[in-house]
């Protein structure tokens, strides 16, 4: 790939880079279709009156979520995990990473919200942090599992 500023954001592995660019292109294409449908409905049928900032937030969210889910579910992230020993070590690493994320997010969220004075305020801090950490672990584990199965299958051939 030609060296541009975007090349610094892409993976160094050529296969992963190519797949990532496909995912970006897919998400932009689907978003273009959805925005065209929205525009058609808004102009010709019903005035939807969606604020611009909400539409922009939806667009960015869709692009981000689609690319993350697509790359997670294809199993291209962990090309070095092909043995059971590597899989277990990487899984342990993902558990510790999710725990670190959980602790850091509790601390940061607690700094913004203040020290909780009752159970409800504590749950306001613990709840989102816990859900985010669980979600992070599930995505990491799914990607790891898919990569492991794919790599194991490639070694068997």
N, C-alpha and C positions, 0 to 999 in steps of 0.2 A: 504494500500500500504506500502511496505517496506520503511523504512526511509532512503532515499538516498538524495544526494544533489538536485536532480531534484524535490523531494517532496516539497521543499521550494518554488518552482516556480508554483506549482499547486494550484488550489482553495481548500479551506478547506472542502467544501461541497462534499460529496462522489459522488452524482449524477453528479454534474458539473465537478468534477475531471475525472470521467469515460468518460463523453462525450468529454471533452477536449482531453483526450488521444486518443479517436477514431478519432477526427479531425486531430490530429498530424499524426496518422498512415495513415489516408486517404491521407493527403497531401504528405507524404513521398512516399507512393505507387504510386500516380499519377506522382510525380516528377521522380520517378525511371523509369516509363514507358516512360515519355517524353524524359528523357536522353538516354534511350535505343534506342528509335526511332531516336533521333539525331545522336547517335553513328552509328547506322545502315546506315542511309542516308549518313553520312559523310564518312564512310569506303567503302561502296559498290556502291554508285551512284554518288554523287557530293561532292567535297571537299568544305565544307561550310566555313572553315577558320574563325570561331568565336573565338575571343581572350578568353583566360581562365578567365581573370578577369570579362569579360562581362557575361560569362556563370555562374560564381559563383554568381555574382550580381543578375542575373535572378533567379537562384535557391533559393537564400535567400529571394528575393522579392516574389517569388511564394509561398514559405512556409508561410511567414508572412501574405500575403494578403489572402491566402486560409483559414488559421486558423481564422483570424479576421472576414472575411466575413461569414464563416460557423458558428462560435459561435454567431455572430450578428443575423443572419437570423434564428437561431433555437430558440432564446428567452430564454436562460438559465441564463442570467446574473442577472436579477432582480427577484429573487424568492419571495421577500417580497411585491411586488406590486400586489395587488389583488383588491383594491377598487379604486373608481374614485378619492377619495381624495389623496390617495397615488400616483396615477398616475400623477395627476396634480402637486403635490409637487415635484415629481421626474423629471417631464418634466421641471419645472421651474429651478430645480437644473442643468439640462443638458444645458439649455439656458445660465445660468450664467457661467457654466463651459466652454462653447464654447466662450463666450465673454472674460472670463479671458484668455483663450488660445490665442485668437485673439490679445489681448492687449500685452501679454507677447511675442508672436511671432513677433509682429511689433517692439517691443523694442529690442529684441535680434537680429532680422534680420537687424534692423537699426544700431545696434552697429557694426555688421560685414560689412555692406555696406557703412556705414557713413551717415551723415545727408544729406538728399536729397537737391539738389540745384535747381531742376526744377521739373515739373510735371511728366516727364517720369521716373525720378529716384524715385519719390514718389510712382508712380504706380508699379515700380519694387519691392517695399517693400510691399505695400498694397495688390497687386494682389495675390501673393502666400499665404500670411497670411490669407487673406479673404477666398480664396478657401479652404485652409486647415481647417479653423474654420467651414466653411459650411459643409465640408465633415465630420468632427468630429461630428457636431451636427446631421447630417442626419443618420450616423451610430448609434449614441447613441439613437436617437429617434426611429429608426427602431427596435433596440433591445428592448427598453423599451416597445414599442407598442406590439411587438410579445410576450414578457414576460407577459404583462398585459392581453392580450387576452387569453394566455395559462393558466395563473393562475385563471382568472375569469371563464374559462371553467371548470377547475378542481374543483372550489368551487361549481359550479352549479350541478356537478354530485353527 
